[in-house]
Amino acid sequence: MFSVKLDVEYEIVTNASVRAAIFEGMGNASTPLWQSGVAIVSGGGDEVWTLNFTAPPTEGTLELSAYAYYFDNGVWKFYNDTVLGPGFKQVAIKVARYATLEVELGVPGIEVAIGNLSETTTQFGSATASLLVGTEYPLSVPAVLEYPNSTRMIFNGWQAGNNQTHRILTLDGDTLVVGSYRTQYLLRVTSTVPGYSSEKWYDAESNVSLHGFDSVSMFWPLGLLGGKYDFSGWSGDVTSRSSDINFTMNSPKTIYANFSVEYGGLIILPIIIAAGVLGEVVLLAFRRKKTAQIKPESSTPVSVCSNCGEDIEEEWVHCIHCGAKLGAENGLAKRSA
């Protein structure tokens, strides 16, 4: 089944009787497939009819002719001129089990998934497929197309307003769906100053502004001692000594943010470090010398005094307990274990 909408527009000075009819073929010589009743109209306006027909059982082309009649002196007439008419319209309808889907994206080489099929857009940016009428088919396109020259394309959406890359289609006839992509370029900002480098995508032909800070402090502890970077200008695809620049992204761009180093009070730092290292070396040498002059005391007695019986050390000449001269001839006794 298929429907036909017939809209007859009229403009009449006085009351008039009108009707409409549809014929098979290119003319009105045969019996009408459909004929309306008589309508009495006046002034200007539209008469609209919506009709349902059954398609022929074989594939091919169905030709239909629609006529708008007015009643004049007992005869039904139609206008056949471009001033007052024409009072007829002819159409050709395709009758088939399959319909053609055309996907227009405006970009060549895009893979378009239609059901289980994969079609690639031609050099003119379109892809086509023959599909069964009345069957649902998923349609999907890539969201992002990456190119090796810092360029990419982003899917904008469909002409009908749907911006999803995946949608469902059911064809009731040959169908054209139109989508679009927009081009983007990569902007690289490079600098030796930490935190100043970045990468960002921009739409083609968009305007971009960059601001360079006049001075940037170095990281701790150099920043606390007055160290800083002074901005000296831009170079690369955009050259300027001004801190603020504006340009158009008509291609991928690499821009360098240049800085000079301002040492300020940093000259004292090597002196402080050198003095600290020297003091550490002197202190270490002093400690080593002092340590070498002190002999550790032995805590283990090796003998006993033969006079008083107290513990004595091997290197003693006299006993510190009783004052007796020590030696084997004076009765020095070895301490038993």
C-alpha positions as CSV (number, residue, x, y, z in Angstrom):
1,M,0.0,0.0,0.0
2,F,1.1,3.6,-0.7
3,S,-0.5,6.9,-0.1
4,V,-1.0,9.9,-2.5
5,K,-1.8,13.4,-1.3
6,L,-3.6,15.6,-3.8
7,D,-3.8,19.3,-3.2
8,V,-5.9,21.5,-5.5
9,E,-5.4,25.3,-5.1
10,Y,-8.2,27.5,-6.4
11,E,-9.1,31.2,-6.7
12,I,-12.7,31.9,-7.8
13,V,-14.6,35.2,-8.1
14,T,-18.0,33.6,-7.5
15,N,-19.2,30.2,-6.3
16,A,-18.1,27.2,-8.4
17,S,-18.3,23.4,-8.4
18,V,-14.9,21.5,-8.5
19,R,-13.8,17.9,-8.3
20,A,-10.6,15.9,-8.8
21,A,-9.6,12.6,-10.4
22,I,-6.6,10.3,-10.7
23,F,-5.9,8.2,-13.8
24,E,-3.3,5.5,-14.5
25,G,-1.0,6.5,-17.2
26,M,-0.1,9.9,-18.7
27,G,-3.5,11.2,-19.5
28,N,-7.2,11.2,-18.6
29,A,-8.6,9.0,-21.4
30,S,-9.2,5.9,-19.2
31,T,-11.5,5.2,-16.4
32,P,-10.3,7.1,-13.2
33,L,-8.6,5.1,-10.5
34,W,-10.2,7.5,-8.1
35,Q,-12.6,10.4,-8.4
36,S,-13.7,12.9,-5.7
37,G,-17.2,14.1,-5.0
38,V,-18.3,17.6,-6.0
39,A,-17.2,20.5,-3.8
40,I,-18.8,24.0,-3.9
41,V,-16.1,26.6,-3.3
42,S,-15.7,30.3,-3.4
43,G,-13.0,32.9,-2.9
44,G,-9.5,31.3,-2.6
45,G,-8.1,28.3,-0.8
46,D,-7.2,24.6,-1.1
47,E,-9.0,21.3,-1.4
48,V,-6.9,18.4,-0.1
49,W,-7.5,14.7,-0.5
50,T,-5.3,11.8,0.9
51,L,-5.7,8.5,-0.9
52,N,-4.4,5.0,-0.5
53,F,-3.6,2.7,-3.5
54,T,-2.3,-0.8,-3.9
55,A,1.0,-1.2,-5.8
56,P,1.0,-3.5,-8.9
57,P,2.2,-7.1,-8.3
58,T,5.2,-6.7,-10.6
59,E,8.2,-4.4,-10.3
60,G,8.4,-1.4,-12.7
61,T,7.2,2.1,-13.0
62,L,3.6,3.2,-12.1
63,E,2.5,6.4,-13.9
64,L,-0.3,8.5,-12.5
65,S,-2.1,11.6,-13.7
66,A,-4.2,13.9,-11.5
67,Y,-6.7,16.4,-12.8
68,A,-8.6,19.3,-11.2
69,Y,-12.0,20.0,-12.9
70,Y,-14.4,22.9,-12.7
71,F,-18.1,22.8,-13.9
72,D,-18.8,25.2,-16.7
73,N,-22.1,25.3,-18.6
74,G,-22.9,21.7,-18.0
75,V,-19.3,20.4,-18.9
76,W,-16.4,19.4,-16.6
77,K,-13.3,21.3,-17.8
78,F,-9.7,21.7,-16.7
79,Y,-7.2,24.5,-17.4
80,N,-4.5,23.6,-19.8
81,D,-2.4,26.7,-19.7
82,T,0.3,28.3,-17.5
83,V,-1.8,31.4,-16.7
84,L,-4.8,29.8,-15.1
85,G,-3.3,26.3,-14.7
86,P,-2.2,23.9,-15.5
87,G,-5.1,21.9,-14.0
88,F,-3.2,18.6,-14.0
89,K,-0.1,16.9,-12.6
90,Q,1.7,13.7,-13.7
91,V,4.1,11.6,-11.6
92,A,6.0,8.3,-12.1
93,I,6.4,6.0,-9.1
94,K,9.0,3.3,-8.8
95,V,7.6,-0.1,-7.8
96,A,10.3,-2.5,-6.4
97,R,11.2,-4.6,-3.5
98,Y,14.5,-2.7,-3.2
99,A,15.2,1.0,-2.8
100,T,18.4,3.0,-3.1
101,L,19.9,4.7,-0.1
102,E,22.4,7.5,-0.9
103,V,24.5,8.9,2.0
104,E,26.0,12.3,1.1
105,L,28.9,13.4,3.4
106,G,30.9,15.7,1.2
107,V,34.2,13.9,2.1
108,P,35.8,11.1,0.0
109,G,37.2,7.9,1.5
110,I,34.9,7.6,4.5
111,E,33.8,4.1,5.6
112,V,30.0,4.1,6.0
113,A,28.5,1.1,7.7
114,I,24.9,0.2,6.5
115,G,23.6,-3.0,8.2
116,N,26.2,-5.7,7.4
117,L,27.5,-3.7,4.4
118,S,30.5,-1.3,4.4
119,E,30.6,1.3,1.7
120,T,33.3,3.9,1.0
121,T,32.4,7.4,-0.1
122,T,33.5,8.3,-3.7
123,Q,35.6,11.2,-4.7
124,F,32.4,13.3,-4.6
125,G,31.8,12.3,-1.0
126,S,28.8,10.0,-1.4
127,A,28.0,6.2,-0.9
128,T,25.1,4.2,-2.1
129,A,23.5,0.9,-1.2
130,S,20.4,-1.1,-2.5
131,L,18.2,-2.1,0.5
132,L,15.0,-4.0,1.1
133,V,12.0,-1.6,1.5
134,G,10.3,-1.7,4.9
135,T,13.4,-3.2,6.7
136,E,15.3,-1.5,9.5
137,Y,18.9,-0.8,8.8
138,P,21.5,0.6,11.2
139,L,23.6,3.4,9.6
140,S,26.8,4.6,11.2
141,V,29.7,6.9,10.3
142,P,33.0,7.7,12.0
143,A,32.9,10.4,14.7
144,V,36.5,11.5,14.0
145,L,38.8,11.1,11.0
146,E,42.5,11.4,11.8
147,Y,45.1,12.5,9.2
148,P,48.9,12.3,9.6
149,N,49.5,16.0,9.0
150,S,48.0,17.2,12.4
151,T,44.6,17.6,10.7
152,R,41.3,15.8,11.6
153,M,37.6,16.0,10.7
154,I,34.8,16.0,13.2
155,F,31.3,14.8,12.4
156,N,28.9,17.7,12.5
157,G,25.6,15.9,12.2
158,W,22.8,15.1,9.7
159,Q,20.8,17.6,7.7
160,A,17.6,16.5,9.5
161,G,19.0,17.7,12.8
162,N,20.3,14.4,14.3
163,N,23.9,14.7,15.3
164,Q,24.4,11.1,16.3
165,T,26.9,9.0,14.3
166,H,24.6,6.0,14.6
167,R,21.0,6.0,13.5
168,I,18.3,3.5,12.3
169,L,16.7,3.9,8.8
170,T,13.6,2.2,7.3
171,L,13.3,2.9,3.6
172,D,9.9,3.4,1.9
173,G,11.5,4.4,-1.3
174,D,14.7,5.8,-2.7
175,T,16.2,7.9,0.1
176,L,18.9,10.6,0.4
177,V,20.5,11.4,3.8
178,V,23.0,14.2,4.0
179,G,25.6,14.7,6.7
180,S,28.6,16.9,7.1
181,Y,32.1,17.1,8.7
182,R,34.2,20.1,9.8
183,T,38.0,20.3,9.6
184,Q,40.2,21.0,12.6
185,Y,43.9,21.8,12.9
186,L,46.3,21.1,15.8
187,L,48.0,24.1,17.5
188,R,51.2,23.2,19.3
189,V,52.7,25.8,21.7
190,T,56.3,24.8,22.7
191,S,58.5,26.4,25.4
192,T,61.5,25.5,27.6
193,V,59.6,27.0,30.5
194,P,57.8,24.3,32.5
195,G,54.0,24.3,32.1
196,Y,54.0,26.6,29.1
197,S,53.7,24.0,26.3
198,S,50.3,22.8,25.1
199,E,48.4,21.1,22.3
200,K,44.9,22.0,21.3
201,W,42.6,21.4,18.3
202,Y,40.8,24.3,16.6
203,D,38.2,24.5,13.8
204,A,39.6,25.6,10.5
205,E,39.4,29.4,9.9
206,S,38.7,30.0,13.6
207,N,40.5,33.0,15.3
208,V,43.0,32.2,18.1
209,S,44.5,34.5,20.7
210,L,47.6,33.7,22.8
211,H,49.0,35.7,25.8
212,G,52.6,35.5,27.0
213,F,53.3,36.5,30.6
214,D,56.1,39.1,30.9
215,S,57.8,37.3,33.7
216,V,57.6,33.7,35.1
217,S,59.3,32.7,38.4
218,M,61.6,29.7,38.5
219,F,60.6,26.7,40.6
220,W,61.7,26.5,44.3
221,P,64.3,27.2,45.5
222,L,65.6,29.3,42.6
223,G,62.4,31.3,42.5
224,L,62.8,32.3,46.2
225,L,66.3,33.6,45.4
226,G,65.0,35.9,42.5
227,G,65.4,33.6,39.5
228,K,62.9,34.1,36.7
229,Y,62.2,33.8,33.0
230,D,61.5,37.0,31.0
231,F,59.3,36.6,27.9
232,S,61.1,37.6,24.7
233,G,58.6,36.8,21.9
234,W,57.0,34.2,19.7
235,S,58.6,32.3,16.8
236,G,57.7,29.5,14.4
237,D,54.5,29.7,12.3
238,V,53.7,33.0,14.0
239,T,56.5,35.5,14.7
240,S,56.1,38.5,17.1
241,R,57.8,40.2,20.0
242,S,54.5,41.3,21.4
243,S,53.2,39.2,24.4
244,D,49.6,39.1,22.8
245,I,49.1,37.6,19.3
246,N,46.0,36.9,17.2
247,F,46.0,34.6,14.1
248,T,43.7,32.4,12.0
249,M,43.9,28.6,12.1
250,N,44.1,28.1,8.3
251,S,46.6,25.2,8.7
252,P,48.3,23.2,11.5
253,K,50.7,25.4,13.4
254,T,53.7,25.1,15.8
255,I,54.5,28.2,17.8
256,Y,57.5,28.7,20.2
257,A,57.1,30.8,23.3
258,N,60.7,32.2,23.9
259,F,62.1,33.3,27.3
260,S,65.4,34.6,28.5
261,V,66.8,33.6,32.0
262,E,67.1,36.4,34.6
263,Y,69.4,35.2,37.4
264,G,69.0,38.2,39.7
265,G,70.3,37.2,43.2
266,L,71.2,33.7,42.1
267,I,74.9,34.6,41.9
268,I,75.2,34.2,45.7
269,L,74.0,30.6,45.5
270,P,77.3,29.0,44.2
271,I,79.2,30.9,46.9
272,I,76.9,29.6,49.6
273,I,77.1,26.1,48.3
274,A,80.9,26.2,47.9
275,A,81.3,27.6,51.4
276,G,79.1,24.9,52.8
277,V,81.0,22.2,51.1
278,L,84.4,23.6,52.3
279,G,83.1,23.9,55.9
280,E,81.9,20.3,55.7
281,V,85.3,19.1,54.5
282,V,87.2,21.0,57.2
283,L,84.9,19.7,59.9
284,L,85.2,16.1,58.6
285,A,89.0,16.4,58.5
286,F,89.1,17.8,62.1
287,R,86.9,15.0,63.4
288,R,89.1,12.4,61.7
289,K,92.3,13.9,63.2
290,K,90.8,14.2,66.7
291,T,89.7,10.6,66.5
292,A,93.1,9.4,65.5
293,Q,94.7,11.0,68.6
294,I,92.6,9.1,71.1
295,K,93.3,5.5,71.8
296,P,90.4,3.4,73.0
297,E,90.9,2.1,76.6
298,S,91.0,-1.6,77.1
299,S,88.3,-2.9,79.3
300,T,89.8,-6.3,79.8
301,P,92.4,-6.9,82.6
302,V,95.2,-9.4,81.7
303,S,96.9,-10.0,85.1
304,V,96.6,-9.4,88.9
305,C,99.1,-7.7,91.2
306,S,101.0,-10.3,93.3
307,N,101.2,-7.8,96.1
308,C,97.5,-6.7,96.5
309,G,95.7,-9.1,94.2
310,E,93.9,-6.4,92.2
311,D,93.5,-6.4,88.4
312,I,96.2,-4.8,86.4
313,E,96.8,-4.0,82.7
314,E,99.6,-5.4,80.6
315,E,101.3,-2.1,79.9
316,W,101.4,-0.9,83.6
317,V,104.8,-0.6,85.2
318,H,103.5,0.0,88.8
319,C,100.2,-1.1,90.3
320,I,97.9,1.8,90.6
321,H,96.2,0.2,93.6
322,C,99.2,-0.5,95.9
323,G,102.1,1.1,94.1
324,A,104.2,-2.1,93.9
325,K,106.6,-2.5,90.9
326,L,105.2,-4.9,88.5
327,G,107.1,-7.6,86.6
328,A,107.7,-11.3,86.7
329,E,110.5,-11.0,89.2
330,N,108.2,-9.1,91.5
331,G,105.6,-11.8,91.6
332,L,103.3,-10.8,88.7
333,A,100.6,-13.4,88.3
334,K,98.6,-14.2,85.3
335,R,94.8,-13.9,85.7
336,S,93.1,-17.2,85.4
337,A,90.3,-17.5,82.9
